[in-house]
Amino acid sequence: MKKDTFNVRDRLSAKACLRSADDDALAEGRISAIDLQRANAAFQHIDFSAGRIVLREEDPIL
C-alpha cells in the first residue's frame, strides 16, 4: 500500500485557487471582509488575551 505524501507544489496551487476564489467572492459582494476573515481564521476559537510566556533561569537561552 502506497502512503500518500505531502506535495508542496500541489498545496501551493490549491491555496492559490482558494485565495482567488476568496478574492472573487469579496469583489462580487458575496461575502464581507469581516466574514471572510472569520472563515479563514485558524485560531479564532482560542482566546490569547490571557496567554503569557514565563521564562525561568533553567530555561534554555532562545
C-alpha positions as CSV (number, residue, x, y, z in Angstrom):
1,M,0.0,0.0,0.0
2,K,1.4,3.4,-1.0
3,K,1.3,6.1,1.6
4,D,0.1,9.5,0.4
5,T,2.8,12.1,0.8
6,F,2.5,15.8,1.1
7,N,3.3,17.7,-2.1
8,V,4.3,21.3,-1.6
9,R,3.5,22.3,-5.2
10,D,0.1,20.8,-5.1
11,R,-0.6,22.6,-1.8
12,L,0.6,25.9,-3.1
13,S,-1.6,25.6,-6.1
14,A,-4.6,24.7,-4.0
15,K,-4.0,27.6,-1.7
16,A,-3.7,30.0,-4.7
17,C,-7.0,28.7,-6.1
18,L,-8.7,29.2,-2.7
19,R,-7.3,32.8,-2.4
20,S,-8.5,33.6,-5.9
21,A,-12.0,32.3,-5.1
22,D,-12.0,34.4,-1.9
23,D,-10.9,37.5,-3.8
24,D,-13.7,36.9,-6.4
25,A,-16.3,36.4,-3.7
26,L,-15.2,39.6,-1.9
27,A,-15.1,41.6,-5.1
28,E,-18.6,40.4,-6.1
29,G,-20.0,41.1,-2.6
30,R,-20.9,37.5,-1.9
31,I,-19.0,37.8,1.4
32,S,-17.9,40.7,3.5
33,A,-14.3,41.2,4.5
34,I,-15.2,40.5,8.2
35,D,-16.9,37.2,7.3
36,L,-14.0,36.2,5.1
37,Q,-11.6,36.9,7.9
38,R,-13.7,34.9,10.3
39,A,-13.9,32.0,7.9
40,N,-10.1,31.9,7.4
41,A,-9.1,32.4,11.0
42,A,-7.4,29.1,12.0
43,F,-7.3,30.1,15.7
44,Q,-10.5,32.0,16.0
45,H,-11.8,29.8,18.9
46,I,-8.7,30.4,21.1
47,D,-8.6,33.3,23.5
48,F,-4.9,34.5,23.6
49,S,-5.6,37.5,25.8
50,A,-4.7,35.6,29.0
51,G,-1.7,33.9,27.4
52,R,1.8,34.7,28.6
53,I,5.4,33.5,28.3
54,V,7.2,32.7,31.5
55,L,10.9,32.3,31.4
56,R,12.9,30.8,34.3
57,E,16.6,30.6,34.8
58,E,16.6,26.9,34.0
59,D,15.0,27.5,30.6
60,P,17.4,27.4,27.6
61,I,18.5,30.6,26.0
62,L,16.5,31.4,22.9
